[in-house]
Amino acid sequence: MRTDDNSFTIGIEEEYLLVDPETRQLAEDGDVSQGVIDAVIAAVGEDVGFATPEFLKAQVEVGTDVAGSVKDVRKKLAALRRAVSTAANEKGFAIIAASTHPMANWRDLHHTDKERYNVLANDMQTVAKRLVICGMHVHVGIDDDDLRLDLLGQISYFLPHLLALTTSSPFWAGRDSGLQCYRLSIFDELPRTGLPEHFDSWSDYTRHIETMVRVGLLQDASKIWWDIRPHWRFPTLEMRIADICTYMDDGISVAALYASLLSMLLRLRRTNQRWRTYNNMLINENRWRAQRHGFDKGLVDFGAGKIVDYGSLLEEILELTKEDQERLDCVAEATHARTILTRGTSAHNQRRIYTEAKAAGAGDKEALEKVVDWLIEETVRDI
């Protein structure tokens, strides 16, 4: 997105887990994930995106190439999901788009033998070993460095609203966590996570990064893992708070809302207005509410000074960004959020499947296997 015209670019990264459809457990053979990655790279063109190993041996990450619109990024992401699913199937495995595996025990799993991940595992020890989690990252291109930092400070307010639409990690190590998004509980054990710090300017931000690099705390800004961050290599503002959505169109909807919110904030800036910024202490309360309850219990409207039903907040966001949705040609994608509210997120539906299986007489393990079966099927439904 540039300040002098209406153009913008967008990209999405997703992480998938490879599972054995017979045992429903994670694939632990490192050759499987690399074989899937090689097949995906061979199947999609460079103008579509990439596939790469992730921290776990049973994990694959894909990322779209730079897209000029939400519709374009959907086409690229669908091609990548199809390619990963096909490649996994050919090797006797399946993929699931969920931020935690319902049954996997982190103690039994191994990370990918790659220098970056070996360093992470050594530095973080048990904290790193617990990273049996997947996420979705959305990049929106913003050329101007200071503008990127200014929008970083404003858009943070809306991150819990976006998280609530994506929750897909209710189960952990064979138990119901009681949370809609348990993934963040794991990820927050790492340093330099959570809501971003506030900075006065791009030079202020880079000065802090340079200090940390100089004293040996970081190699570079890629080790900053905030819920949203200026990407360390590309001129994008990368939203990272979201769980990966089992239904791809749910993730596309969140990407459309994110882009539209940034467009709205930029539009306000052009008329010398801005969204009010709030201390992280307050935003963290909504972050926790979204993590614990998703959209079920509402979020705090700090301007109104009360907890408001999430449906009302969503309608307000859709109205605030209506002009931006139209300009970005993503009205249908953004308003799909209403469908998420009606149907429920992956977390809602995983619990539904589990509860129905238990009511039908299944044991805990069998009920969780039903959840994995549902995830296998639904991950590729809308691609």
C-alpha positions in Angstrom: 0.0 0.0 0.0 1.4 3.4 -0.9 0.4 6.8 0.4 0.0 8.3 -3.0 -2.4 6.0 -4.7 -4.9 3.2 -4.0 -2.7 0.2 -4.7 -1.7 -2.4 -2.2 -0.2 -5.8 -2.1 -1.0 -8.8 0.2 0.4 -12.2 1.0 -0.5 -15.0 3.3 1.5 -17.7 5.0 0.0 -20.9 6.5 1.4 -23.8 8.4 -0.1 -27.3 8.2 0.3 -30.5 10.2 0.9 -33.8 8.4 -1.1 -36.7 9.9 -1.5 -40.4 9.3 -5.2 -40.8 8.4 -5.2 -44.3 9.9 -3.7 -43.5 13.4 -4.6 -39.8 13.2 -1.2 -39.1 14.8 1.4 -36.7 13.4 3.9 -38.0 10.8 7.2 -38.3 12.5 9.4 -39.3 9.5 11.3 -36.2 8.4 11.5 -37.5 4.9 7.7 -37.2 4.5 7.6 -33.5 5.0 10.6 -32.9 2.7 9.0 -35.0 0.1 5.8 -33.1 0.3 7.6 -29.8 0.1 9.6 -31.0 -3.0 6.3 -32.0 -4.7 4.6 -28.7 -3.9 7.5 -26.8 -5.3 7.4 -28.8 -8.5 3.6 -28.5 -8.7 3.2 -24.7 -8.3 4.9 -22.0 -10.3 7.1 -19.3 -8.8 4.3 -16.8 -9.3 2.1 -18.8 -6.9 4.3 -19.2 -3.8 6.6 -21.4 -1.9 6.7 -24.4 0.5 9.3 -24.9 3.2 10.0 -27.0 6.3 8.8 -25.7 9.7 10.0 -26.3 13.2 8.3 -29.7 13.5 9.1 -32.7 11.3 5.4 -33.1 10.8 4.9 -29.5 9.7 4.9 -27.7 6.4 4.7 -24.0 5.8 3.5 -22.4 2.6 3.4 -18.8 1.5 1.8 -17.0 -1.4 3.7 -14.9 -3.8 2.9 -11.2 -3.6 -0.7 -10.7 -4.7 -2.4 -7.5 -5.9 -5.8 -8.2 -4.3 -7.6 -10.4 -1.8 -9.1 -12.3 -4.7 -5.7 -12.9 -6.2 -4.2 -14.1 -2.9 -7.1 -16.5 -2.5 -6.3 -18.1 -5.8 -2.7 -18.5 -4.9 -3.4 -19.9 -1.4 -6.0 -22.4 -2.8 -3.4 -23.6 -5.3 -0.9 -24.1 -2.4 -3.4 -26.0 -0.2 -4.3 -28.2 -3.0 -0.7 -29.0 -3.9 0.2 -29.7 -0.3 -2.9 -31.9 0.2 -2.2 -33.8 -3.0 1.4 -34.4 -2.2 0.7 -35.6 1.3 -2.1 -37.9 0.0 0.3 -39.5 -2.5 2.6 -40.4 0.4 -0.2 -41.8 2.4 -0.7 -38.8 4.7 -3.2 -35.9 5.0 -2.9 -32.3 6.1 -4.9 -30.5 8.8 -5.2 -26.8 9.1 -5.5 -26.4 12.9 -3.3 -24.5 15.3 -2.9 -27.5 17.6 -3.3 -31.3 17.0 -6.0 -32.6 19.3 -4.0 -35.6 20.6 -0.3 -35.0 19.9 2.0 -35.1 23.0 4.9 -32.6 22.5 7.2 -34.8 24.6 7.2 -37.4 21.9 7.9 -35.2 18.9 11.1 -34.0 17.2 12.0 -30.8 15.5 13.4 -30.5 11.9 17.2 -31.0 11.7 18.0 -27.6 10.3 20.5 -25.0 11.7 17.8 -22.4 12.4 15.6 -24.8 14.3 18.6 -26.5 16.1 19.6 -23.1 17.4 16.0 -22.3 18.5 15.7 -25.7 20.2 19.0 -25.2 22.0 18.3 -21.6 23.0 14.7 -22.1 24.2 14.9 -25.7 25.5 11.6 -27.0 26.7 9.8 -23.8 25.6 10.8 -24.6 22.0 9.9 -28.3 22.3 6.3 -27.3 23.2 5.9 -25.5 19.8 3.5 -28.0 18.4 1.5 -25.2 17.0 0.5 -23.6 13.6 -0.5 -20.1 12.6 -1.5 -17.9 9.7 0.4 -14.7 8.9 -1.0 -12.0 6.7 1.3 -9.4 5.0 0.1 -6.1 3.7 2.7 -4.1 1.7 3.3 -0.5 3.1 6.2 1.2 1.4 6.8 4.0 3.8 8.8 3.0 7.0 7.3 5.7 9.3 3.8 5.0 8.0 4.3 1.3 8.8 5.2 2.2 12.4 2.4 4.6 12.7 -0.2 2.0 11.5 1.5 -0.6 13.7 0.5 1.4 16.8 -3.1 1.9 15.7 -4.0 -1.5 14.2 -3.0 -3.3 17.4 -6.4 -2.3 18.9 -8.2 -4.6 16.4 -5.9 -7.7 16.8 -8.2 -9.4 19.4 -11.2 -8.8 17.1 -9.3 -10.7 14.3 -8.1 -13.5 16.6 -11.6 -14.2 17.7 -12.6 -15.1 14.1 -9.8 -17.6 13.6 -9.6 -19.8 16.7 -8.7 -23.4 16.0 -6.7 -24.7 19.0 -9.1 -25.8 21.7 -7.4 -29.2 22.4 -3.9 -29.7 23.8 -2.2 -33.1 24.4 -5.5 -35.0 24.4 -7.4 -32.7 26.7 -9.8 -29.8 26.2 -7.8 -26.7 27.2 -10.9 -24.7 28.0 -9.6 -22.1 25.7 -10.7 -21.3 22.1 -7.1 -20.5 21.2 -4.5 -22.4 23.3 -1.8 -21.8 20.7 -1.0 -18.3 22.1 -0.5 -19.8 25.6 2.3 -21.9 24.1 3.7 -19.2 21.8 3.7 -16.6 24.6 6.3 -18.7 26.5 8.8 -17.4 23.9 10.5 -14.0 24.4 9.5 -11.0 22.3 6.0 -12.2 21.7 2.6 -10.7 22.4 1.5 -7.2 21.5 4.1 -4.9 19.9 5.9 -2.2 21.7 5.1 1.5 20.9 7.7 3.5 19.0 7.8 7.2 18.0 9.3 6.6 14.6 11.0 4.1 12.3 14.4 5.4 13.5 13.3 4.8 17.1 12.3 1.2 16.3 15.5 0.4 14.4 17.6 1.9 17.2 16.1 -0.6 19.6 16.7 -3.5 17.2 20.3 -2.4 16.6 20.9 -2.3 20.4 19.6 -5.8 20.8 21.7 -7.0 17.8 24.8 -5.2 19.1 24.7 -6.9 22.5 24.1 -10.3 21.0 20.5 -10.8 22.0 19.3 -11.1 18.4 20.8 -11.9 15.0 18.3 -9.7 13.3 14.6 -8.6 13.6 13.4 -12.0 12.4 13.6 -13.0 16.1 10.9 -10.4 17.0 7.7 -12.5 17.2 5.1 -10.0 18.1 1.4 -10.4 17.2 2.1 -7.9 14.5 5.4 -6.6 13.3 7.2 -4.8 10.5 8.6 -7.6 8.6 12.4 -7.9 9.0 13.1 -8.2 5.2 10.0 -7.0 3.3 8.2 -3.6 3.5 5.1 -5.3 4.9 3.1 -5.1 8.1 2.8 -8.7 9.1 -0.2 -9.8 11.2 0.7 -12.9 13.2 -1.9 -13.2 16.0 -4.3 -15.4 14.1 -4.7 -19.2 14.5 -4.7 -21.0 11.1 -8.3 -21.3 9.9 -9.5 -24.8 9.0 -11.8 -23.3 6.4 -9.6 -21.4 4.0 -12.3 -18.8 3.3 -12.4 -17.9 7.0 -8.7 -17.0 6.8 -9.3 -15.0 3.6 -12.1 -13.1 5.4 -9.7 -12.2 8.2 -7.1 -11.1 5.6 -9.7 -8.9 3.9 -10.7 -7.3 7.2 -7.1 -6.7 8.1 -6.4 -5.0 4.8 -9.6 -3.0 5.0 -8.8 -1.8 8.5 -5.3 -0.7 7.4 -6.9 1.1 4.5 -9.4 2.8 6.8 -6.6 4.0 9.1 -4.6 5.3 6.2 -7.8 7.1 4.9 -8.2 8.7 8.4 -4.5 9.8 8.3 -5.1 11.7 5.0 -7.6 13.9 6.8 -5.4 14.4 9.8 -7.3 11.9 11.9 -6.2 8.7 13.7 -7.6 5.9 15.7 -7.1 6.4 19.4 -4.3 4.3 20.8 -4.6 2.4 24.0 -2.1 1.0 26.4 -1.2 -2.6 25.9 -2.5 -3.3 29.4 -6.1 -2.6 28.1 -5.7 -4.3 24.7 -4.3 -7.4 26.5 -7.6 -7.8 28.3 -9.4 -8.2 24.9 -6.6 -10.4 23.7 -7.2 -12.7 26.6 -10.9 -12.6 26.2 -10.5 -13.6 22.5 -8.0 -16.3 23.5 -10.3 -17.7 26.2 -13.8 -17.3 24.8 -13.3 -16.4 21.1 -16.2 -14.2 20.2 -18.6 -15.9 22.6 -18.4 -13.5 25.5 -17.9 -10.2 23.6 -14.9 -7.8 23.9 -14.4 -4.5 25.7 -15.2 -1.3 23.8 -12.8 1.0 25.6 -14.4 4.1 24.1 -17.8 3.1 25.5 -16.3 1.7 28.6 -18.2 -1.6 28.6 -18.2 -5.2 27.2 -20.0 -5.3 23.9 -21.4 -8.3 22.1 -19.0 -9.4 19.4 -21.6 -9.4 16.7 -22.2 -5.6 17.3 -18.5 -5.0 17.2 -18.1 -6.9 13.9 -21.0 -4.8 12.3 -19.2 -1.7 13.5 -16.0 -2.8 11.9 -17.8 -3.7 8.6 -19.5 -0.3 8.6 -16.2 1.6 9.4 -14.4 -0.2 6.5 -17.3 -0.4 4.0 -15.7 2.2 1.7 -12.3 0.4 2.0 -13.8 -3.0 1.2 -15.4 -1.6 -1.9 -12.2 0.1 -3.0 -10.2 -3.1 -2.4 -12.9 -5.2 -4.1 -13.2 -7.5 -1.1 -16.7 -6.9 0.2 -17.8 -10.5 -0.1 -14.6 -11.8 1.5 -14.8 -9.3 4.4 -18.5 -9.9 5.1 -18.0 -13.7 5.1 -17.1 -12.9 8.8 -20.8 -13.0 9.5 -20.8 -16.6 8.3 -18.0 -17.4 10.8 -20.1 -15.9 13.5 -23.2 -18.0 12.6 -21.3 -21.3 11.9 -18.6 -21.0 14.5 -14.9 -21.1 14.1 -12.9 -24.3 13.9 -12.6 -24.4 17.7 -16.4 -24.3 18.1 -16.8 -27.1 15.6 -14.0 -29.3 17.0 -15.7 -29.2 20.4 -19.0 -30.0 18.7 -17.6 -33.0 17.0 -16.0 -34.2 20.3 -19.2 -33.7 22.3 -21.3 -35.5 19.8 -19.0 -38.4 19.7 -18.9 -38.6 23.5 -22.7 -38.4 23.6 -22.8 -41.4 21.1 -20.7 -43.5 23.5 -17.2 -42.9 22.2 -14.3 -42.8 24.6 -11.9 -39.8 24.9 -9.4 -41.2 22.3 -12.1 -42.2 19.8 -13.8 -38.8 20.2 -10.5 -37.0 19.5 -9.9 -39.2 16.5 -13.3 -38.0 15.2 -12.1 -34.4 15.5 -9.0 -35.2 13.5 -11.1 -36.9 10.8 -13.3 -33.7 10.7 -10.1 -31.6 10.3 -8.8 -33.7 7.5 -12.1 -33.4 5.6 -12.8 -29.7 6.2 -9.2 -28.5 5.6 -9.7 -29.1 1.9 -13.4 -28.4 1.6 -13.3 -24.8 0.1 -10.2 -25.0 -2.0 
